[in-house]
Amino acid sequence: MKVIIEKGITYKVTGEKGSFTICEDNKGKVKMFQTCAVEVVEVTEMPKAKVYKKSTHESNANARYIAYEKKQLHDAKYSQGIYKNQ
């Protein structure tokens, strides 16, 4: 498989158009390079894309809020001081 390595990113060569080489990275983003400015290298397999963990801060905050509200409702059901039953 022919690839171009530019600034630490590996691009797979998908075609050529005039004096440009059309490449695609492992995420699917297409980019064009001048053929005379880059070196095409032969490799056996493409490196895999880095997967970053999504932030769970918002989901944890939502879960804590829901748990707090459920606790308040439970306390209201069985208490007589804070909330008044209608």
Beta strands, then each sheet from edge to edge (+ up, - down):
strand 1: 2-6
strand 2: 9-17
strand 3: 20-24
strand 4: 30-34
strand 5: 40-42
sheet 1: 4+ 3- 2+ 1- 5+
end
